[in-house]
Amino acid sequence: MDSSMTGLNYFDLEKAGQPRKWNTLRALRIFNWWNAAERKDPCGRILV
């Protein structure tokens, strides 16, 4: 599978076949958001 994108590229983020740091950061932010939402009731109070 060719992972290169067509069109104008201003810079390369990572080499093909290497872990994607931006995707990892995005996933960690989503996990943190999800975990924080689980600890609150519908009124926004933090559950212990």
DOMITOR-366792 format. One record per residue: x, y, z of N, C-alpha, C, O in turn. Coordinates in steps of 0.05 Angstrom, whole numbers. Layout:
// DOMITOR-366792
<atom <X, Y, Z>, <X, Y, Z>, <X, Y, Z>, <X, Y, Z>>
...
END
This chain:
// DOMITOR-366792
<atom <17, -24, 0>, <0, 0, 0>, <18, 25, 0>, <37, 26, 15>>
<atom <11, 44, -17>, <26, 68, -19>, <14, 88, 1>, <-9, 96, -2>>
<atom <30, 97, 21>, <20, 115, 41>, <26, 144, 35>, <19, 162, 51>>
<atom <39, 150, 13>, <45, 178, 6>, <20, 192, -5>, <3, 179, -18>>
<atom <18, 217, 1>, <-5, 233, -8>, <2, 248, -34>, <25, 256, -37>>
<atom <-17, 251, -51>, <-12, 267, -75>, <-17, 296, -69>, <-31, 303, -50>>
<atom <-7, 313, -86>, <-11, 341, -82>, <13, 355, -70>, <34, 343, -66>>
<atom <10, 380, -63>, <31, 396, -52>, <35, 390, -22>, <17, 391, -6>>
<atom <60, 383, -15>, <67, 378, 13>, <87, 399, 22>, <107, 403, 9>>
<atom <80, 413, 43>, <98, 433, 54>, <120, 422, 71>, <142, 432, 71>>
<atom <114, 399, 84>, <134, 386, 101>, <124, 357, 106>, <101, 352, 104>>
<atom <143, 339, 113>, <136, 312, 120>, <135, 309, 150>, <153, 319, 164>>
<atom <114, 296, 160>, <112, 293, 189>, <129, 269, 198>, <146, 272, 216>>
<atom <124, 246, 187>, <139, 222, 194>, <145, 206, 168>, <132, 210, 148>>
<atom <164, 189, 170>, <170, 171, 148>, <149, 149, 146>, <137, 141, 166>>
<atom <144, 140, 122>, <125, 118, 118>, <133, 94, 134>, <156, 86, 134>>
<atom <113, 81, 146>, <118, 57, 162>, <125, 62, 190>, <128, 43, 206>>
<atom <129, 87, 198>, <136, 94, 226>, <111, 102, 241>, <91, 109, 229>>
<atom <111, 101, 268>, <88, 109, 284>, <81, 139, 278>, <99, 155, 274>>
<atom <56, 145, 279>, <46, 172, 273>, <42, 186, 300>, <23, 181, 314>>
<atom <60, 205, 306>, <59, 218, 332>, <34, 236, 335>, <23, 238, 357>>
<atom <26, 249, 314>, <2, 266, 315>, <-23, 250, 320>, <-40, 259, 335>>
<atom <-25, 226, 307>, <-48, 209, 312>, <-48, 199, 341>, <-69, 197, 354>>
<atom <-24, 193, 352>, <-22, 184, 379>, <-31, 206, 398>, <-46, 201, 417>>
<atom <-22, 231, 393>, <-30, 253, 410>, <-60, 258, 409>, <-73, 262, 429>>
<atom <-72, 256, 385>, <-100, 260, 382>, <-115, 238, 397>, <-135, 244, 411>>
<atom <-106, 213, 395>, <-120, 191, 409>, <-118, 195, 439>, <-137, 190, 453>>
<atom <-95, 203, 450>, <-92, 208, 478>, <-111, 230, 488>, <-122, 228, 510>>
<atom <-114, 251, 472>, <-133, 272, 480>, <-161, 262, 481>, <-177, 270, 499>>
<atom <-169, 245, 462>, <-196, 234, 462>, <-200, 216, 486>, <-220, 217, 499>>
<atom <-180, 198, 492>, <-182, 181, 515>, <-185, 198, 541>, <-201, 191, 558>>
<atom <-169, 219, 544>, <-171, 236, 568>, <-198, 249, 569>, <-210, 251, 591>>
<atom <-208, 259, 547>, <-235, 271, 546>, <-256, 251, 554>, <-274, 257, 571>>
<atom <-255, 227, 543>, <-274, 206, 549>, <-274, 198, 579>, <-295, 196, 591>>
<atom <-250, 194, 590>, <-247, 187, 618>, <-258, 209, 636>, <-270, 203, 657>>
<atom <-253, 234, 629>, <-263, 256, 645>, <-294, 257, 644>, <-307, 263, 664>>
<atom <-305, 251, 621>, <-334, 252, 618>, <-348, 230, 634>, <-370, 233, 643>>
<atom <-334, 207, 636>, <-346, 184, 651>, <-349, 190, 681>, <-366, 179, 694>>
<atom <-333, 207, 692>, <-333, 213, 720>, <-352, 235, 728>, <-353, 244, 751>>
<atom <-368, 245, 709>, <-387, 267, 715>, <-416, 257, 709>, <-421, 242, 691>>
<atom <-434, 267, 726>, <-462, 261, 721>, <-473, 281, 701>, <-459, 299, 692>>
<atom <-499, 278, 692>, <-509, 295, 671>, <-509, 325, 679>, <-509, 342, 661>>
<atom <-508, 331, 705>, <-508, 359, 714>, <-479, 370, 715>, <-475, 394, 720>>
<atom <-460, 353, 709>, <-432, 362, 709>, <-418, 358, 736>, <-394, 365, 738>>
<atom <-431, 346, 756>, <-418, 341, 781>, <-399, 318, 779>, <-406, 298, 766>>
<atom <-377, 320, 791>, <-357, 298, 790>, <-365, 276, 809>, <-371, 280, 832>>
<atom <-365, 251, 798>, <-372, 228, 813>, <-346, 216, 825>, <-326, 215, 812>>
<atom <-348, 206, 849>, <-325, 195, 862>, <-327, 165, 863>, <-310, 151, 873>>
END
